């Protein structure tokens, strides 16, 4: 039985429940599912509702269409950042979304087709498992495009998955990892051939997860979350350094004008 809780097929977030598994779809395929604040807030609301009153055995997050899981935060949202306070508020907002996702008490799975970059890759990294089709690509090409930075919390998530060295290489070179490279690095847990195989794998995966003791999964998730966030890092100065820079404004304008940015290091 399927329970649709959406605002219509044109909503930026779609959510349905089928056999105790929720599927949240980032629904802006025309923009490669680039994330608006509405989408971030919708994801957070669904996660927080399940944390308060769990009704599911699992949650899948995916993107509409085959081109992208999510190609980062919509660039127009960044144009609203004009001060250090704006930048810090943005990172606080995003961290609230990812923290809500990590606190969901049942298994969360990112089902990834196509591009998974920036904020989309951050969402995937905050899920328990990441399953990708062979055409998936992962990365944070911000040093090449916008000149902003990842928060310390997001760097910690990535380093926990693939190690600090791999994180440095990925960000310093703006490299996009193929699905196979991501599998070898430990960024994804499974790679399948295509979209149909991805759907079949998810069905088999949740058949297996339904057979596991829910409280064992819940306790394991929460213990690992506490270990990961045992020491909070003050990164406000680093966020301010990037988001209030002339380089960041240049990166935004260059991105919108589809030209190569000219970095000045200030």
Secondary structure, DSSP 8 states (H G I E B T S, - for coil): -EEE-SS-TTSSEEEEEETTEEEEEE--GGGTT-B-HHHHHHHHHHHHHHHHS---SEEEEEESSSSEEEESB-HHHHTT--SHHHHHHHHHHHHHHHHHHHH-SSEEEEEE-SEEETHHHHHHHHSSEEEEETT-EEE-GGGTTT-----HHHHHHHHHHH-HHHHHHHHHHT--EEHHHHHHHTS-SEEESSHHHHHHHHHHHHHHHHTS-HHHHHHHHHHHHHHHTSS----HHHHHHHHTSHHHHHHHHHHHHTS-------
